Amino acid sequence: MKSQRWPIAALLYVAFLLVPLFWLVSLSFKTEVEIVQQFTIWPHDPTFDNFLLIFTVSSWWMGYVHAGIYVVLNVSVSLLVALPAAYAFSRSEFRMKKPLFVSLLFFRLLAPIIMVVPFTEIFYDTGLFDTHIAVALAHCYFNVPIAIWILEGAVSAIPPEMDQSASIDGHSLLSFFGRVLIPTIAPTIAVAAFFCFMFSWVEYVLSGALTAVNAKPISGIMMRVASVSEGDYGVLAAVSLVGFVPGIIFFILVRRHLLQGFSIGRA
Amino acid sequence: MITKVQTLGLLAPAVLMLMVIGVWPLALVMFYSVHENFGSDSVFVGTQWYSQAYFSSNFQNNLLRSIGFSSLALAVELPLGLFIALRLPREGRLLSTLVVLMVLPLLTPNIVVGYLFKALSLPHTGLLTWVISIIGVDLSLNNPISAWCVIILMDVWHWTSLVVLFAYAGLKAIPEEYYRAASVDAASSWAVFRYVQWPKLKLMLSIAAILRFMDAFMIYAEPLAVTHGGPKTATSFVASAFFQSKKTQFELGFGAAVSVTCFVIVAVFAFVLFKLVTKQSLAT
């Protein structure tokens, strides 16, 4: 690739992305009256009320807590289930391996909205409706396959000799996972965790439908507010800005590994 | 080498989980789609729900709009995303800053994106309305063409970065030697793209295309927030069948039939694209 000092196209693209985000920030400091009555680029009369509301009314900030709980649960379960499977896909030969591996991607093709009715039924029947566990499990159907795909690449990138020498050293499969494999592919595990986190954090159809009161996440509350009152743009903007924070922190932590090219690209 | 029993043990948790929370719910949807469902009772009705859906002009129009919308979205996002990925610097501070900023839209929940673009195109006070008025055009969501432009722009804003990331990961997987070999041969930049970059890129791009197609085809919350599906039904898409049918138990089967249909369309699209890409890479 030719080296370019100033990637003009990329800069213009990023500028295009930032304009609506700037508007989101601007909206969050405006009063509702200002938003619908006058056009101002910067808030004319800046207010912190929108943010104050989120942090003082418990149903709002508890929404973040609920979302945080099921996202963490989901990421842990997804990785726990996906890592052994990724290892098996990488290291053993079995019939139907390739079709099985490709068909994992097909789970990602099931739109959450298709799954709402059957999941509601299943979680009602099992008594898990309106719990964090329900949402965490539901989100596994798209996160486990993604995690397997990402982790398989990382396992395949380390030479099989490492497994052999570990087994000569007397490691059982379990201690090999804990002492050798996981530390070696930790960066990729972080990348997989980031993707699971992201998909679970922004998903709102299932998380809204599978919860009522006890586990209602922030997106569900936003939906409800938005459907009741036309507008409330300022509050919604403030809520979404706060919602960015964990994702950005997580992303900054893993971005170097992400940019090394997660190895789905090696095919 | 791990034994057969170990392999089975390693795969079991994932397979079991996907059976219970992936295959089973899908099977339930398929079951609903061929039954009349009353509470816990159900009577087999064959293809009744399917024909009810396929013969309704509402569904047909929504389906056509969904296909049109997802094609347009892909037609903009794939080339744009690829172009940006090719123009990104290979490393350095600027790259990581640009990438962090590019990921921001991906971290925005769909519903927020919907309300953000609604706010951007508010009459008189929206930023987009203001920008468009500078070039002398009146942006109004009551005009079907304007409404379509806004939701396409919204989707491009939200998702092009996903294509950039996938394409960029594909580019990063190309060893430096390939470029050196190409420059020894004095290959034109088009030749480098065609014979060095494209073969590595196309799998990544097709995965991005599949993911984008599915999401765009099933788009639901965003147009609902921006336009409420209007003016009239101009921005009402195939997924609108679900919230119409969610109100009453009676139409569970109808929603299920639409679900199965949508899933089949997306799966066929993915399958064909995947076959095309993998076949070609065997041929070259």
Contacts between the chains, C-beta under 8 A, distances in Angstrom:
chain1	res1	chain2	res2	distance
A	1	B	86	7.5
A	1	B	90	6.0
A	1	B	171	7.5
A	1	B	179	6.6
A	2	B	189	7.2
A	3	B	89	7.5
A	3	B	90	7.3
A	4	B	87	7.3
A	4	B	89	6.9
A	7	B	87	4.9
A	7	B	88	6.1
A	7	B	89	5.6
A	7	B	94	7.6
A	7	B	98	7.7
A	8	B	87	7.8
A	9	B	83	6.6
A	9	B	84	6.3
A	9	B	87	4.3
A	10	B	84	5.5
A	10	B	87	5.0
A	10	B	88	5.3
A	10	B	89	7.7
A	10	B	98	5.7
A	11	B	98	7.6
A	13	B	80	7.7
A	13	B	84	5.0
A	13	B	102	7.6
A	13	B	160	7.7
A	14	B	98	5.6
A	14	B	101	5.0
A	14	B	102	6.2
A	16	B	157	7.3
A	17	B	101	6.5
A	17	B	102	6.5
A	17	B	104	6.6
A	17	B	105	5.8
A	17	B	157	6.5
A	17	B	161	7.2
A	18	B	101	6.6
A	19	B	127	7.3
A	20	B	116	5.7
A	20	B	117	7.2
A	20	B	120	6.1
A	20	B	127	7.9
A	20	B	157	6.0
A	21	B	104	6.0
A	21	B	105	7.8
A	23	B	116	6.9
A	23	B	119	6.8
A	23	B	120	5.8
A	23	B	127	5.0
A	24	B	112	7.9
A	24	B	116	5.6
A	27	B	119	5.9
A	35	B	119	7.1
A	35	B	122	7.5
A	35	B	125	6.4
A	36	B	122	6.8
A	36	B	125	6.1
A	37	B	125	6.9
A	38	B	125	6.3
A	39	B	124	6.1
A	39	B	125	4.6
A	39	B	126	7.8
A	39	B	130	5.7
A	41	B	127	7.4
A	80	B	13	7.6
A	81	B	13	4.6
A	81	B	14	4.9
A	81	B	17	5.5
A	82	B	14	6.2
A	84	B	9	7.7
A	84	B	10	3.9
A	84	B	11	7.3
A	84	B	13	6.5
A	84	B	14	7.3
A	85	B	10	6.2
A	85	B	11	5.3
A	85	B	13	7.2
A	85	B	14	3.7
A	85	B	15	7.5
A	87	B	10	5.9
A	88	B	2	7.4
A	88	B	6	8.0
A	88	B	7	4.9
A	88	B	10	3.9
A	88	B	11	4.9
A	89	B	11	8.0
A	91	B	1	7.4
A	91	B	2	5.9
A	92	B	1	7.4
A	92	B	2	5.4
A	92	B	4	7.8
A	92	B	6	7.7
A	92	B	7	4.2
A	94	B	4	7.5
A	94	B	7	5.9
A	102	B	274	7.3
A	104	B	18	7.8
A	105	B	207	7.6
A	105	B	210	7.5
A	105	B	270	7.3
A	106	B	267	6.3
A	106	B	270	7.1
A	107	B	18	6.4
A	107	B	22	4.9
A	108	B	211	6.8
A	108	B	214	7.4
A	109	B	210	7.3
A	109	B	214	5.3
A	109	B	263	6.8
A	109	B	266	4.9
A	109	B	267	5.7
A	109	B	270	5.8
A	110	B	22	7.1
A	110	B	26	6.5
A	110	B	263	6.3
A	111	B	214	6.4
A	111	B	215	7.7
A	111	B	218	3.9
A	111	B	239	7.4
A	111	B	262	6.9
A	111	B	263	7.6
A	111	B	266	7.6
A	113	B	218	6.3
A	113	B	220	6.0
A	113	B	239	5.8
A	113	B	242	5.3
A	113	B	259	7.9
A	114	B	26	7.8
A	114	B	29	6.3
A	114	B	218	7.8
A	114	B	259	4.2
A	114	B	262	6.8
A	114	B	263	6.1
A	115	B	25	5.2
A	115	B	26	7.8
A	115	B	29	7.8
A	116	B	242	7.3
A	116	B	246	7.8
A	117	B	28	7.7
A	117	B	29	6.9
A	117	B	32	7.0
A	117	B	246	8.0
A	117	B	252	6.6
A	117	B	255	6.7
A	117	B	256	7.1
A	118	B	24	7.5
A	118	B	25	3.6
A	118	B	26	7.5
A	118	B	28	3.8
A	118	B	29	5.6
A	118	B	32	7.9
A	119	B	21	7.8
A	119	B	25	5.8
A	121	B	28	6.7
A	122	B	24	7.3
A	122	B	25	6.6
A	122	B	28	7.6
A	137	B	21	5.8
A	138	B	21	6.5
A	140	B	17	5.9
A	140	B	21	5.7
A	141	B	18	6.8
A	141	B	21	4.6
A	141	B	22	4.4
A	141	B	25	7.6
A	144	B	14	5.8
A	144	B	17	6.1
A	144	B	18	6.2
A	145	B	18	7.3
A	148	B	14	6.5
A	173	B	2	7.0
A	173	B	6	6.2
A	198	B	106	6.8
A	198	B	107	6.3
A	201	B	107	7.4
A	201	B	109	7.8
A	202	B	106	7.9
A	202	B	107	6.7
A	202	B	108	7.1
A	202	B	109	4.5
A	202	B	110	7.0
A	204	B	109	5.5
A	204	B	110	6.5
A	204	B	111	5.6
A	204	B	221	7.1
A	205	B	220	7.6
A	205	B	221	7.5
A	219	B	109	5.2
A	219	B	111	6.1
A	222	B	109	7.8
A	222	B	111	5.9
A	222	B	112	7.3
A	223	B	111	5.9
A	223	B	221	7.9
A	226	B	111	7.0
A	226	B	115	6.3
A	226	B	225	6.9
A	233	B	115	6.5
A	233	B	118	7.9
A	233	B	119	4.7
A	236	B	112	6.9
A	236	B	115	5.2
A	237	B	115	8.0
A	237	B	116	7.5
A	237	B	119	7.5
A	240	B	108	6.7
A	240	B	109	7.0
A	240	B	112	4.0
A	240	B	116	7.7
A	243	B	109	7.0
A	243	B	112	7.5
A	244	B	104	7.1
A	244	B	107	5.9
A	244	B	108	7.5
A	247	B	107	4.0
A	248	B	100	7.4
A	248	B	104	7.5
A	248	B	107	7.0
A	251	B	100	6.4
A	251	B	103	5.5
A	251	B	107	7.3
A	252	B	100	6.4
A	255	B	96	5.8
A	255	B	99	6.3
A	255	B	100	6.3
A	256	B	96	7.4
A	258	B	99	7.7
A	258	B	165	7.8
A	259	B	95	7.1
A	259	B	96	6.9
A	259	B	99	6.5
A	259	B	168	7.8
A	259	B	172	7.3
A	260	B	172	7.0
A	261	B	168	7.7
A	261	B	169	4.6
A	261	B	170	7.9
A	261	B	172	3.3
A	261	B	173	5.3
A	262	B	169	6.0
A	263	B	173	7.1
A	264	B	169	6.9
A	264	B	203	7.9
A	264	B	204	6.9
A	264	B	207	7.0
A	265	B	169	4.6
A	265	B	170	4.6
A	265	B	172	6.6
A	265	B	173	3.6
A	265	B	200	7.0
A	265	B	203	7.6
A	265	B	204	5.5
A	266	B	173	5.3
A	267	B	203	5.1
